[in-house]
Amino acid sequence: IVKAERKLDLIFLAIVNIVDMRSHLFLAGGAERSLAFAAFEGPISEDGSIMDMGNRVSRKKEFVPPLTSATKNWAMPAPGSVETVAMDTTELYQDPLDP
């Protein structure tokens, strides 16, 4: 909804677990999947909505530079052109204090 309301081409949401030192990138669509894969080459869930970012936790050092670099040679992809892989999303952290 935010992407459409603000007329954005791309939008990302990164969830960083600083306790386990792991991150996941939530992807709003095919363009985000394509750019995220170009920047990070991480596994993307079968439904195409989550990329496992592994142990990247620093936005300034580990998120922004690869995205900036990837945009230099990146073009908006054709629909359906980004492959996904099976990924176990059950490992995503759930706060025991927040049911």
N, CA, C and O of each residue as an XYZ file, in Angstrom:
396
protein
N       0.829     -1.185      0.000
C       0.000      0.000      0.000
C       0.876      1.251      0.000
O       0.613      2.191     -0.750
N       1.916      1.268      0.838
C       2.799      2.435      0.921
C       3.457      2.696     -0.428
O       3.570      3.844     -0.856
N       3.884      1.642     -1.089
C       4.562      1.777     -2.379
C       3.657      2.488     -3.381
O       4.095      3.411     -4.067
N       2.410      2.067     -3.467
C       1.465      2.671     -4.401
C       1.094      4.094     -3.975
O       1.069      5.003     -4.804
N       0.810      4.286     -2.695
C       0.412      5.609     -2.201
C       1.477      6.661     -2.457
O       1.167      7.800     -2.806
N       2.715      6.280     -2.285
C       3.813      7.244     -2.449
C       4.416      7.218     -3.855
O       5.369      7.941     -4.145
N       3.851      6.380     -4.719
C       4.305      6.261     -6.110
C       5.798      5.942     -6.189
O       6.552      6.578     -6.926
N       6.200      4.934     -5.406
C       7.599      4.504     -5.367
C       7.835      3.388     -6.368
O       6.949      2.567     -6.606
N       9.015      3.352     -6.953
C       9.387      2.247     -7.830
C       9.800      1.029     -7.020
O       9.506     -0.102     -7.409
N      10.475      1.245     -5.906
C      10.994      0.164     -5.060
C      10.798      0.519     -3.591
O      10.834      1.689     -3.208
N      10.590     -0.509     -2.780
C      10.536     -0.323     -1.334
C      11.040     -1.609     -0.673
O      10.664     -2.711     -1.074
N      11.886     -1.459      0.333
C      12.430     -2.598      1.065
C      12.153     -2.434      2.557
O      12.047     -1.316      3.062
N      12.040     -3.552      3.243
C      11.945     -3.569      4.701
C      12.899     -4.648      5.188
O      12.733     -5.825      4.869
N      13.895     -4.240      5.959
C      14.854     -5.189      6.520
C      14.551     -5.381      7.997
O      14.392     -4.413      8.740
N      14.472     -6.641      8.417
C      14.291     -6.984      9.815
C      15.621     -7.560     10.298
O      16.097     -8.571      9.780
N      16.205     -6.910     11.286
C      17.521     -7.298     11.794
C      17.381     -7.809     13.223
O      16.878     -7.110     14.103
N      17.831     -9.027     13.433
C      17.838     -9.621     14.769
C      19.254     -9.465     15.311
O      20.151    -10.233     14.963
N      19.445     -8.465     16.164
C      20.793     -8.205     16.665
C      21.233     -9.202     17.728
O      22.420     -9.285     18.042
N      20.297     -9.958     18.282
C      20.649    -10.990     19.251
C      21.301    -12.166     18.527
O      22.366    -12.637     18.926
N      20.646    -12.639     17.450
C      21.169    -13.778     16.681
C      22.084    -13.344     15.540
O      22.668    -14.189     14.861
N      22.216    -12.020     15.323
C      23.049    -11.481     14.241
C      22.623    -12.043     12.884
O      23.447    -12.566     12.134
N      21.319    -11.929     12.573
C      20.758    -12.399     11.306
C      19.757    -11.370     10.814
O      19.166    -10.632     11.603
N      19.573    -11.328      9.499
C      18.627    -10.386      8.913
C      17.816    -11.045      7.814
O      18.245    -12.011      7.182
N      16.625    -10.491      7.607
C      15.761    -10.889      6.503
C      15.273     -9.627      5.818
O      14.953     -8.636      6.476
N      15.216     -9.666      4.508
C      14.766     -8.530      3.716
C      13.412     -8.881      3.123
O      13.286     -9.856      2.383
N      12.401     -8.088      3.448
C      11.059     -8.323      2.919
C      10.930     -7.582      1.599
O      11.253     -6.397      1.511
N      10.458     -8.276      0.576
C      10.441     -7.779     -0.790
C       9.011     -7.563     -1.263
O       8.190     -8.478     -1.194
N       8.707     -6.365     -1.740
C       7.341     -5.996     -2.109
C       6.942     -6.458     -3.509
O       5.752     -6.467     -3.825
N       7.889     -6.837     -4.348
C       7.536     -7.249     -5.705
C       8.735     -7.711     -6.503
O       9.831     -7.878     -5.968
N       8.515     -7.913     -7.782
C       9.552     -8.432     -8.671
C      10.753     -7.519     -8.817
O      11.886     -7.995     -8.888
N      10.527     -6.224     -8.861
C      11.651     -5.289     -8.979
C      12.546     -5.371     -7.746
O      13.772     -5.370     -7.859
N      11.926     -5.441     -6.567
C      12.705     -5.572     -5.330
C      13.463     -6.887     -5.302
O      14.621     -6.922     -4.886
N      12.823     -7.980     -5.744
C      13.521     -9.282     -5.790
C      14.741     -9.197     -6.701
O      15.819     -9.672     -6.346
N      14.574     -8.603     -7.851
C      15.662     -8.504     -8.817
C      16.829     -7.686     -8.272
O      17.978     -8.122     -8.348
N      16.548     -6.516     -7.729
C      17.626     -5.669     -7.212
C      18.281     -6.293     -5.988
O      19.504     -6.250     -5.854
N      17.488     -6.870     -5.095
C      18.052     -7.517     -3.905
C      18.966     -8.671     -4.311
O      20.039     -8.843     -3.733
N      18.551     -9.460     -5.298
C      19.392    -10.570     -5.731
C      20.675    -10.054     -6.391
O      21.750    -10.614     -6.178
N      20.564     -8.993     -7.186
C      21.749     -8.402     -7.816
C      22.721     -7.880     -6.768
O      23.936     -7.963     -6.947
N      22.188     -7.341     -5.676
C      23.038     -6.758     -4.637
C      23.603     -7.790     -3.673
O      24.766     -7.698     -3.278
N      22.781     -8.787     -3.286
C      23.163     -9.678     -2.201
C      23.276    -11.155     -2.570
O      23.954    -11.908     -1.872
N      22.633    -11.577     -3.638
C      22.649    -12.972     -4.106
C      22.225    -13.967     -3.034
O      22.694    -15.105     -3.023
N      21.345    -13.547     -2.139
C      20.861    -14.435     -1.084
C      19.676    -15.252     -1.548
O      19.058    -14.929     -2.562
N      19.348    -16.315     -0.812
C      18.190    -17.130     -1.167
C      16.887    -16.367     -0.934
O      16.742    -15.643      0.051
N      15.948    -16.543     -1.857
C      14.647    -15.890     -1.783
C      13.588    -16.964     -1.590
O      13.620    -18.001     -2.252
N      12.651    -16.716     -0.684
C      11.589    -17.684     -0.395
C      10.781    -18.000     -1.655
O      10.742    -17.204     -2.594
N      10.142    -19.161     -1.663
C       9.375    -19.601     -2.833
C       8.317    -18.597     -3.260
O       8.069    -18.431     -4.455
N       7.696    -17.930     -2.307
C       6.673    -16.954     -2.680
C       7.282    -15.610     -3.088
O       6.556    -14.691     -3.467
N       8.605    -15.494     -3.013
C       9.301    -14.296     -3.471
C       9.234    -13.106     -2.539
O       9.567    -11.992     -2.943
N       8.808    -13.313     -1.295
C       8.599    -12.163     -0.419
C       9.705    -11.927      0.609
O       9.749    -10.860      1.221
N      10.600    -12.900      0.811
C      11.634    -12.771      1.845
C      12.983    -13.247      1.314
O      13.086    -14.313      0.708
N      14.010    -12.444      1.552
C      15.379    -12.858      1.243
C      16.117    -13.055      2.561
O      16.072    -12.195      3.441
N      16.789    -14.178      2.691
C      17.639    -14.426      3.852
C      18.937    -13.658      3.636
O      19.685    -13.929      2.697
N      19.192    -12.697      4.517
C      20.377    -11.845      4.385
C      21.560    -12.388      5.179
O      22.626    -11.774      5.217
N      21.363    -13.540      5.809
C      22.456    -14.136      6.572
C      22.860    -13.269      7.744
O      22.008    -12.777      8.484
N      24.174    -13.078      7.918
C      24.670    -12.362      9.096
C      24.892    -10.873      8.848
O      25.593    -10.222      9.623
N      24.317    -10.329      7.800
C      24.421     -8.882      7.570
C      23.520     -8.166      8.589
O      22.336     -8.486      8.702
N      24.071     -7.214      9.318
C      23.259     -6.484     10.292
C      23.460     -4.964     10.236
O      22.662     -4.224     10.812
N      24.482     -4.494      9.572
C      24.762     -3.066      9.521
C      24.193     -2.444      8.255
O      24.635     -2.749      7.147
N      23.193     -1.555      8.431
C      22.612     -0.887      7.261
C      23.665     -0.049      6.557
O      23.764     -0.079      5.331
N      24.448      0.695      7.316
C      25.425      1.605      6.730
C      26.555      0.864      6.003
O      26.994      1.300      4.938
N      27.025     -0.248      6.570
C      28.180     -0.950      6.005
C      27.821     -2.130      5.110
O      28.560     -2.435      4.174
N      26.691     -2.806      5.379
C      26.408     -4.060      4.680
C      25.140     -4.050      3.828
O      24.943     -4.967      3.030
N      24.281     -3.052      3.968
C      23.053     -3.003      3.171
C      23.160     -1.956      2.059
O      22.975     -2.270      0.883
N      23.459     -0.718      2.438
C      23.438      0.386      1.478
C      24.518      0.268      0.398
O      24.191      0.439     -0.776
N      25.783     -0.013      0.725
C      26.795     -0.089     -0.337
C      26.489     -1.124     -1.432
O      26.619     -0.791     -2.611
N      26.088     -2.370     -1.099
C      25.770     -3.312     -2.177
C      24.564     -2.882     -3.015
O      24.556     -3.074     -4.231
N      23.547     -2.302     -2.372
C      22.384     -1.823     -3.131
C      22.774     -0.684     -4.060
O      22.359     -0.654     -5.219
N      23.563      0.245     -3.560
C      24.017      1.375     -4.380
C      24.837      0.889     -5.562
O      24.645      1.348     -6.688
N      25.741     -0.030     -5.310
C      26.579     -0.591     -6.378
C      25.735     -1.339     -7.416
O      25.958     -1.202     -8.619
N      24.780     -2.119     -6.949
C      23.950     -2.918     -7.855
C      23.080     -2.053     -8.762
O      22.783     -2.446     -9.890
N      22.669     -0.884     -8.283
C      21.801     -0.032     -9.110
C      22.522      0.532    -10.329
O      21.870      0.948    -11.286
N      23.835      0.555    -10.313
C      24.596      1.124    -11.433
C      24.442      0.311    -12.713
O      24.452      0.880    -13.805
N      24.301     -1.009    -12.599
C      24.178     -1.864    -13.781
C      22.846     -2.600    -13.823
O      22.716     -3.604    -14.524
N      21.860     -2.119    -13.086
C      20.581     -2.813    -12.936
C      19.501     -2.116    -13.734
O      19.491     -0.891    -13.853
N      18.589     -2.907    -14.282
C      17.428     -2.368    -14.985
C      16.182     -3.077    -14.452
O      16.253     -4.224    -14.012
N      15.054     -2.392    -14.494
C      13.789     -2.967    -14.036
C      13.535     -4.264    -14.812
O      13.575     -4.265    -16.043
N      13.274     -5.372    -14.097
C      13.112     -6.673    -14.765
C      11.736     -6.851    -15.403
O      10.772     -6.169    -15.056
N      11.679     -7.791    -16.347
C      10.390     -8.195    -16.911
C       9.641     -8.998    -15.857
O      10.273     -9.703    -15.071
N       8.319     -8.913    -15.816
C       7.555     -9.683    -14.819
C       7.855    -11.182    -14.894
O       7.927    -11.755    -15.981
N       8.029    -11.813    -13.719
C       8.257    -13.256    -13.641
C       9.650    -13.709    -13.980
O       9.876    -14.909    -14.138
N      10.608    -12.787    -14.101
C      11.949    -13.179    -14.534
C      12.917    -13.487    -13.395
O      14.060    -13.865    -13.651
N      12.487    -13.335    -12.150
C      13.361    -13.591    -11.006
C      12.987    -14.919    -10.372
O      11.839    -15.127     -9.979
N      13.967    -15.823    -10.271
C      13.718    -17.144     -9.705
C      13.705    -17.100     -8.184
O      14.359    -16.260     -7.565
N      12.948    -18.020     -7.596
C      12.904    -18.161     -6.146
C      13.331    -19.574     -5.775
O      13.378    -20.462     -6.626
N      13.640    -19.774     -4.499
C      14.066    -21.094     -4.022
C      13.295    -21.449     -2.762
O      12.726    -20.581     -2.100
N      13.285    -22.731     -2.443
C      12.651    -23.165     -1.198
C      13.488    -22.656     -0.034
O      14.709    -22.810     -0.026
N      12.833    -22.053      0.943
C      13.537    -21.511      2.096
C      12.665    -21.731      3.324
O      11.469    -21.440      3.299
N      13.249    -22.235      4.380
C      12.508    -22.491      5.607
C      12.312    -21.181      6.346
O      13.256    -20.647      6.929
N      11.083    -20.656      6.326
C      10.801    -19.392      6.997
C      10.374    -19.593      8.447
O      10.070    -18.622      9.140
N      10.347    -20.829      8.908
C       9.974    -21.071     10.310
C      11.049    -20.592     11.269
O      10.790    -20.438     12.463
N      12.257    -20.354     10.761
C      13.338    -19.899     11.616
C      13.235    -18.403     11.940
O      14.003    -17.901     12.760
N      12.313    -17.698     11.319
C      12.167    -16.285     11.616
C      11.838    -16.114     13.087
O      11.040    -16.867     13.645
N      12.438    -15.147     13.695
C      12.324    -14.935     15.134
C      10.916    -14.511     15.533
O      10.303    -13.677     14.867
N      10.412    -15.073     16.600
C       9.149    -14.646     17.190
C       9.418    -14.284     18.632
O       9.936    -15.098     19.396
N       9.069    -13.067     19.007
C       9.296    -12.574     20.348
C       8.350    -13.301     21.313
O       7.134    -13.197     21.156
N       8.871    -14.028     22.301
C       8.002    -14.769     23.223
C       7.122    -13.862     24.082
O       6.135    -14.324     24.653
N       7.468    -12.574     24.181
C       6.676    -11.632     24.967
C       5.584    -10.958     24.136
O       4.755    -10.223     24.672
N       5.588    -11.206     22.841
C       4.600    -10.584     21.953
C       3.811    -11.677     21.223
O       4.210    -12.119     20.146
N       2.694    -12.111     21.811
C       1.941    -13.215     21.217
C       1.330    -12.768     19.932
O       0.650    -13.550     19.267
